């Protein structure tokens, strides 16, 4: 008789023979998130009692940045009303109407209701855009650095066309950079304000990019070639700081409404990452197919959170009151990081930073390459530098390799969403001291 051991640990861990793959080729080749790996390392240190200024994750510490009070109240009210069943696959009507009004009011974009799709955060929007527009072998154009496009390209079997950028342009693509890659492409993916750099595409440059896409589509009209679309992730647009002006493709070139899928949500704008409410706004025929993809994978946002977001987006006063506290808190942290790093640059240390323009990120170059730590280790790579900063200064940062950049250039993303102002103030002298220890 077959033995029935209730402990399945060994069987579950056994896997299979190396000669017989157990997972798909796509899954086998899909790499994990470098950002999450680094964040897990920092969490382990914190659990052991180490005090770390965590500038790694694109998330918010709710003790520093709680969600809007009116949004929190509306979530509780929705649960109390029993709104706990399945939502419609394209989103509850009240939220789609609220997004429609929000875009008309805040961005000057008047879209029909059938152009709006609600999902469980922004990631299902990006995935369903890829799935709805891109076939295996299609060319997808995106700048370097950028967030996760290389992974989405892999998942749909597309051909990625990364376009390198430079610090001289604040790591933002220009129309001149993108134009050579547009012929034959199916999708262009842009993000502004940009994760990881916290810089934003100027309206004038965005207009030139849109003109290049429209010219490419004009060339294709009357042929069998499918049109070129733009995935425009602007989920950080309410977090523009200083004199930065946000622009949208349909705002600078109305014809782009035929070809643009906008990615948005409450995650970043209202420090509500865990509520998982995002939305797409785009051409109705594309949105219809994206909704079908979302429906089949169940990637909708929870109904109570959708109902609450509808209430909150319709309450202009509550939004203004929240932003009056939230945005200055973001800007003070970004400015403190920039001032601290720029002071080190002026002192002759191998550090520089780009002035912040938006999102919750600052771009910094920390490049003590070739120098030795007190223990004799030579810093040769971005990861060597990252580990030294974490070990000696107790600061967590993310190298640009996590955003597809192959060069060991010394550029890092610093995120302020989980950092306190006092934590940043205390971290800057530690970083300076760590750099001065090197020889």
C-alpha positions as CSV (number, residue, x, y, z in Angstrom):
1,X,0.0,0.0,0.0
2,X,1.3,3.5,-0.9
3,X,2.7,5.4,2.0
4,X,0.7,8.6,2.9
5,X,3.1,11.0,4.6
6,X,1.2,14.1,5.5
7,X,4.4,16.2,5.3
8,X,4.8,17.2,1.6
9,X,7.9,19.3,2.1
10,X,10.3,17.0,0.3
11,X,8.0,16.4,-2.6
12,X,7.2,20.0,-3.1
13,X,10.9,20.9,-3.1
14,X,12.1,18.1,-5.2
15,X,11.4,19.6,-8.6
16,X,12.2,17.5,-11.6
17,X,15.0,16.1,-13.6
18,X,17.3,18.7,-15.2
19,X,16.7,17.2,-18.7
20,X,13.0,17.7,-18.4
21,X,12.0,21.4,-17.9
22,X,9.0,21.8,-15.7
23,X,8.1,25.4,-16.6
24,X,7.6,27.3,-19.8
25,X,10.5,28.9,-21.8
26,X,9.1,32.3,-21.0
27,X,8.9,31.7,-17.3
28,X,12.3,30.1,-17.2
29,X,13.8,33.2,-18.8
30,X,12.0,35.7,-16.8
31,X,14.3,37.4,-14.3
32,X,13.2,38.7,-10.9
33,X,13.1,42.4,-9.8
34,X,16.5,43.7,-8.8
35,X,14.8,46.4,-6.8
36,X,12.8,44.0,-4.7
37,X,15.9,41.9,-4.1
38,X,17.8,44.9,-2.8
39,X,14.8,45.9,-0.7
40,X,14.6,42.4,0.8
41,X,18.2,42.7,1.8
42,X,17.5,46.0,3.6
43,X,14.4,44.6,5.4
44,X,16.6,41.8,6.7
45,X,19.0,44.3,8.1
46,X,16.3,46.3,9.7
47,X,14.8,43.2,11.3
48,X,18.2,42.6,12.9
49,X,18.1,46.1,14.5
50,X,20.1,48.1,11.9
51,X,19.0,51.7,11.3
52,X,19.0,52.1,7.5
53,X,17.9,55.2,5.4
54,X,16.0,53.2,2.8
55,X,16.1,55.0,-0.5
56,X,15.3,52.0,-2.6
57,X,11.7,51.2,-3.1
58,X,9.2,53.3,-5.1
59,X,6.7,53.0,-2.2
60,X,5.6,55.1,0.8
61,X,6.0,54.6,4.5
62,X,2.5,55.2,5.8
63,X,3.9,56.8,8.9
64,X,5.5,59.5,6.7
65,X,2.9,59.7,4.0
66,X,-0.5,58.3,5.0
67,X,-3.3,58.0,2.4
68,X,-5.8,60.9,2.2
69,X,-8.2,60.9,5.1
70,X,-11.2,61.2,2.9
71,X,-10.1,58.3,0.8
72,X,-9.5,56.2,3.9
73,X,-13.0,57.1,5.2
74,X,-14.6,56.2,1.9
75,X,-12.9,52.8,1.8
76,X,-14.4,52.0,5.3
77,X,-17.8,53.3,4.2
78,X,-17.7,51.1,1.1
79,X,-16.9,47.9,3.1
80,X,-19.7,48.9,5.6
81,X,-22.1,49.1,2.7
82,X,-21.2,45.5,1.7
83,X,-19.5,46.4,-1.6
84,X,-17.5,43.2,-1.6
85,X,-18.6,41.4,-4.7
86,X,-17.0,41.3,-8.1
87,X,-16.7,44.7,-9.9
88,X,-17.4,45.0,-13.6
89,X,-14.4,44.0,-15.7
90,X,-13.8,47.5,-17.0
91,X,-14.4,49.2,-13.6
92,X,-17.3,50.4,-11.6
93,X,-19.3,53.0,-13.5
94,X,-19.0,55.7,-10.8
95,X,-15.2,55.5,-10.9
96,X,-14.9,55.6,-14.6
97,X,-17.2,58.7,-14.6
98,X,-15.0,60.2,-11.9
99,X,-11.8,59.6,-13.9
100,X,-13.5,61.1,-16.9
101,X,-14.3,64.3,-15.0
102,X,-10.9,64.3,-13.3
103,X,-9.1,64.2,-16.6
104,X,-11.3,67.0,-18.1
105,X,-10.8,69.1,-15.0
106,X,-7.1,68.6,-14.2
107,X,-5.6,67.8,-17.6
108,X,-8.0,69.4,-20.1
109,X,-8.6,66.0,-21.8
110,X,-12.2,65.2,-22.7
111,X,-12.5,61.4,-23.3
112,X,-15.6,59.3,-23.8
113,X,-16.5,56.9,-21.1
114,X,-15.6,53.8,-23.2
115,X,-12.0,55.1,-23.3
116,X,-11.5,54.4,-19.6
117,X,-10.5,51.1,-18.0
118,X,-9.9,50.5,-14.3
119,X,-7.4,47.9,-13.1
120,X,-5.7,46.6,-10.0
121,X,-3.0,49.3,-10.1
122,X,-0.9,50.4,-13.1
123,X,0.9,47.1,-13.9
124,X,-2.1,45.3,-15.4
125,X,-2.6,48.4,-17.7
126,X,1.0,48.0,-19.0
127,X,0.7,44.3,-19.4
128,X,-2.7,44.4,-21.1
129,X,-1.4,47.1,-23.4
130,X,1.5,44.9,-24.4
131,X,-0.9,41.9,-24.8
132,X,-3.5,43.8,-26.8
133,X,-1.1,45.6,-29.2
134,X,2.1,43.5,-29.5
135,X,2.5,40.2,-31.2
136,X,5.6,37.9,-30.9
137,X,8.5,39.4,-32.8
138,X,7.0,43.0,-32.9
139,X,9.4,45.8,-32.1
140,X,8.9,47.7,-28.9
141,X,10.9,51.0,-28.5
142,X,11.8,52.3,-25.0
143,X,14.5,54.5,-23.5
144,X,17.2,53.4,-21.1
145,X,16.9,53.7,-18.2
146,X,13.3,52.7,-17.8
147,X,11.2,50.6,-15.5
148,X,10.4,47.0,-16.4
149,X,10.0,47.3,-20.2
150,X,12.6,44.7,-20.8
151,X,10.5,42.2,-18.7
152,X,7.2,43.0,-20.5
153,X,9.0,42.6,-23.8
154,X,10.2,39.2,-22.7
155,X,6.7,38.1,-21.5
156,X,5.1,38.8,-24.9
157,X,8.0,37.5,-27.0
158,X,8.6,40.9,-28.6
159,X,11.8,42.4,-29.8
160,X,13.0,45.1,-27.5
161,X,14.6,48.2,-29.0
162,X,16.3,50.1,-26.1
163,X,17.3,53.6,-26.8
164,X,20.2,54.8,-24.6
165,X,19.9,58.3,-23.1
166,X,22.5,60.5,-21.3
167,X,22.7,62.7,-18.2
168,X,23.2,65.7,-20.6
169,X,19.5,65.3,-21.4
170,X,18.5,64.3,-17.9
171,X,18.2,60.7,-19.1
172,X,15.2,61.6,-21.1
173,X,14.7,60.5,-24.8
174,X,14.4,63.2,-27.5
175,X,12.6,63.0,-30.8
176,X,16.0,62.8,-32.5
177,X,16.9,59.8,-30.3
178,X,13.7,57.9,-31.0
179,X,13.2,58.7,-34.6
180,X,15.6,56.1,-36.1
181,X,13.9,53.4,-34.1
182,X,10.3,54.2,-35.2
183,X,10.1,52.6,-38.7
184,X,8.8,49.1,-38.3
185,X,8.1,49.5,-34.6
186,X,4.7,48.6,-33.0
187,X,4.9,50.3,-29.6
188,X,6.8,53.2,-28.0
189,X,6.9,53.2,-24.2
190,X,7.6,56.5,-22.4
191,X,7.3,57.5,-18.7
192,X,7.2,61.1,-17.4
193,X,8.0,62.1,-14.8
194,X,10.5,59.2,-15.2
195,X,11.1,56.3,-12.9
196,X,14.0,56.0,-12.1
197,X,15.4,59.6,-12.6
198,X,12.7,61.9,-11.3
199,X,13.1,64.0,-14.4
200,X,10.3,65.0,-16.8
201,X,9.9,65.4,-20.6
202,X,9.4,69.1,-21.5
203,X,6.2,69.9,-23.4
204,X,8.1,71.1,-26.4
205,X,10.1,67.9,-26.7
206,X,7.0,65.8,-26.1
207,X,5.4,67.6,-29.0
208,X,8.4,66.8,-31.2
209,X,8.2,63.1,-30.2
210,X,4.5,63.0,-31.0
211,X,5.1,64.7,-34.4
212,X,7.6,61.9,-35.2
213,X,5.0,59.2,-34.3
214,X,2.3,60.9,-36.3
215,X,4.6,61.2,-39.3
216,X,5.4,57.5,-39.0
217,X,1.7,56.6,-38.9
218,X,1.0,58.9,-41.8
219,X,3.6,57.0,-43.8
220,X,1.8,53.7,-43.0
221,X,-1.7,54.9,-44.0
222,X,-2.9,53.1,-47.0
223,X,-0.6,50.2,-46.5
224,X,-0.9,46.8,-44.7
225,X,1.4,48.0,-41.9
226,X,-0.2,48.3,-38.5
227,X,-0.1,51.7,-36.7
228,X,2.5,52.7,-34.2
229,X,1.2,53.2,-30.7
230,X,2.5,55.1,-27.6
231,X,2.2,53.7,-24.1
232,X,2.6,56.9,-22.0
233,X,3.0,56.1,-18.3
234,X,2.3,59.4,-16.4
235,X,1.4,57.9,-13.0
236,X,3.6,60.5,-11.3
237,X,2.2,63.5,-13.1
238,X,0.6,65.1,-9.9
239,X,4.1,64.9,-8.3
240,X,5.8,67.5,-10.5
241,X,8.0,69.8,-8.3
242,X,9.4,73.2,-8.8
243,X,8.8,74.8,-12.2
244,X,8.2,71.5,-13.9
245,X,5.1,71.5,-16.2
246,X,3.6,68.2,-17.1
247,X,2.3,67.5,-20.6
248,X,0.4,64.7,-22.2
249,X,0.6,63.5,-25.8
250,X,-3.1,64.3,-26.6
251,X,-2.6,67.6,-24.9
252,X,0.2,68.7,-27.2
253,X,-1.0,66.9,-30.3
254,X,-4.8,66.0,-30.2
255,X,-4.4,63.5,-33.0
256,X,-2.3,61.4,-30.7
257,X,-5.5,60.3,-28.9
258,X,-5.9,57.7,-31.7
259,X,-2.5,56.2,-30.8
260,X,-1.9,56.8,-27.1
261,X,-2.7,54.7,-24.0
262,X,-2.3,56.7,-20.8
263,X,-1.3,54.9,-17.6
264,X,-2.4,56.4,-14.3
265,X,-3.8,55.7,-10.9
266,X,-3.8,56.7,-7.2
267,X,-0.7,54.7,-6.2
268,X,1.8,57.5,-6.4
269,X,-0.4,60.7,-6.6
270,X,-2.0,59.9,-3.3
271,X,0.5,57.6,-1.6
272,X,-2.0,54.7,-2.0
273,X,0.2,51.9,-3.5
274,X,-1.5,49.2,-1.5
275,X,-5.1,50.1,-2.5
276,X,-4.3,48.9,-6.1
277,X,-6.5,51.3,-8.1
278,X,-5.2,52.3,-11.5
279,X,-6.7,53.2,-14.8
280,X,-6.0,53.4,-18.5
281,X,-7.3,56.1,-20.8
282,X,-7.0,55.6,-24.6
283,X,-8.5,54.7,-27.9
284,X,-11.9,53.0,-27.3
285,X,-11.2,50.0,-29.6
286,X,-7.9,49.3,-27.8
287,X,-9.4,49.8,-24.4
288,X,-12.1,47.3,-25.2
289,X,-9.5,44.6,-25.9
290,X,-7.5,45.5,-22.9
291,X,-10.6,45.1,-20.8
292,X,-11.0,41.6,-22.1
293,X,-7.4,40.7,-21.1
294,X,-8.0,42.1,-17.7
295,X,-11.2,40.2,-17.3
296,X,-9.6,36.9,-18.1
297,X,-6.7,37.3,-15.6
298,X,-8.9,38.9,-12.9
299,X,-6.7,42.0,-12.7
300,X,-9.4,44.4,-11.6
301,X,-9.2,46.6,-8.6
302,X,-11.1,45.6,-5.4
303,X,-14.6,47.0,-5.5
304,X,-14.6,48.8,-2.2
305,X,-11.4,50.7,-3.2
306,X,-12.9,51.5,-6.5
307,X,-16.0,53.0,-4.9
308,X,-13.8,55.0,-2.5
309,X,-11.6,56.3,-5.2
310,X,-14.7,57.5,-7.1
311,X,-15.8,59.5,-4.0
312,X,-12.3,60.9,-3.5
313,X,-11.6,61.9,-7.1
314,X,-15.0,63.8,-7.1
315,X,-14.0,65.7,-4.0
316,X,-11.8,68.5,-5.3
317,X,-11.4,70.1,-1.8
318,X,-10.1,66.9,-0.3
319,X,-7.5,66.5,-3.0
320,X,-6.3,70.0,-2.7
321,X,-6.1,69.7,1.1
322,X,-4.1,66.5,0.8
323,X,-1.7,67.8,-1.9
324,X,-1.0,70.9,0.2
325,X,0.7,68.7,2.8
326,X,1.9,65.8,0.6
327,X,3.7,67.5,-2.2
328,X,5.8,69.9,-0.1
329,X,6.9,66.9,2.0
330,X,8.1,65.1,-1.2
331,X,9.9,68.3,-2.4
332,X,11.6,69.0,0.9
333,X,13.1,65.4,0.9
334,X,14.2,65.6,-2.7
335,X,15.7,69.1,-2.1
336,X,17.6,67.9,1.0
337,X,19.1,65.0,-0.9
338,X,20.1,67.2,-3.8
339,X,21.7,69.8,-1.5
340,X,23.6,67.2,0.4
341,X,24.9,65.5,-2.6
342,X,25.8,68.8,-4.4
343,X,27.7,69.9,-1.3
344,X,29.8,66.8,-1.5
345,X,30.4,67.5,-5.2
346,X,31.6,70.9,-4.4
347,X,33.9,69.5,-1.7
348,X,35.6,67.4,-4.4
349,X,34.0,64.0,-3.7
350,X,33.0,61.8,-6.7
351,X,29.4,62.6,-6.4
352,X,26.9,64.5,-8.5
353,X,23.1,64.7,-8.8
354,X,20.4,66.0,-11.2
355,X,18.0,68.6,-9.9
356,X,14.7,67.0,-9.1
357,X,11.7,67.6,-11.3
358,X,9.0,65.2,-10.2
359,X,8.0,61.8,-8.9
360,X,9.7,60.6,-5.6
361,X,13.1,60.0,-7.1
362,X,16.5,61.7,-7.3
363,X,19.2,60.6,-9.7
364,X,22.7,60.6,-8.3
365,X,26.1,59.5,-9.5
366,X,28.3,58.1,-6.8
367,X,31.5,56.9,-8.6
368,X,34.5,56.2,-6.3
369,X,35.7,53.6,-8.8
370,X,39.2,52.2,-8.3
371,X,39.3,53.3,-4.7
372,X,39.8,51.0,-1.8
373,X,37.7,50.5,1.4
374,X,39.5,50.3,4.7
375,X,39.4,46.5,4.5
376,X,41.3,46.7,1.1
377,X,38.4,45.9,-1.3
378,X,38.5,47.8,-4.6
379,X,35.2,49.3,-5.7
380,X,34.9,48.4,-9.4
381,X,31.1,48.1,-10.1
382,X,27.9,49.9,-9.2
383,X,27.0,47.0,-7.0
384,X,30.4,47.3,-5.2
385,X,29.5,50.9,-4.5
386,X,26.0,50.1,-3.5
387,X,27.1,47.5,-1.0
388,X,29.8,49.9,0.4
389,X,27.2,52.6,0.9
390,X,24.9,50.2,2.7
391,X,27.6,48.8,4.9
392,X,29.5,52.0,5.8
393,X,26.7,54.7,5.6
394,X,23.6,52.6,6.2
395,X,21.9,54.0,3.1
396,X,20.1,51.9,0.6
397,X,20.1,52.9,-3.1
398,X,19.3,51.2,-6.4
399,X,21.9,51.1,-9.3
400,X,20.7,51.8,-12.8
401,X,21.4,48.2,-13.8
402,X,17.9,47.6,-12.3
403,X,16.5,49.7,-15.1
404,X,18.2,48.1,-18.0
405,X,21.4,50.2,-18.1
406,X,24.4,47.9,-18.7
407,X,27.2,50.3,-18.0
408,X,29.0,50.6,-14.6
409,X,28.6,54.3,-14.7
410,X,27.9,55.1,-11.0
411,X,24.3,56.2,-11.5
412,X,21.7,55.3,-8.9
413,X,18.1,55.9,-8.1
414,X,17.3,57.4,-4.7
415,X,13.6,57.2,-3.6
416,X,12.2,59.4,-0.8
417,X,8.8,57.8,-0.3
418,X,10.0,55.7,2.7
419,X,12.4,58.2,4.2
420,X,11.9,60.8,6.9
421,X,13.3,64.3,6.6
422,X,15.4,63.6,9.8
423,X,16.6,60.3,8.3
424,X,17.9,62.0,5.2
425,X,19.5,64.8,7.2
426,X,21.4,62.2,9.3
427,X,22.3,60.0,6.3
428,X,24.1,62.7,4.3
429,X,27.0,63.1,6.7
430,X,27.3,59.3,7.0
431,X,27.6,59.1,3.2
432,X,30.3,61.8,3.2
433,X,32.2,60.1,5.9
434,X,32.0,56.7,4.1
435,X,33.4,58.3,0.9
436,X,36.2,60.0,2.8
437,X,37.3,56.6,4.2
438,X,38.2,55.4,0.7
439,X,41.7,55.6,-0.5
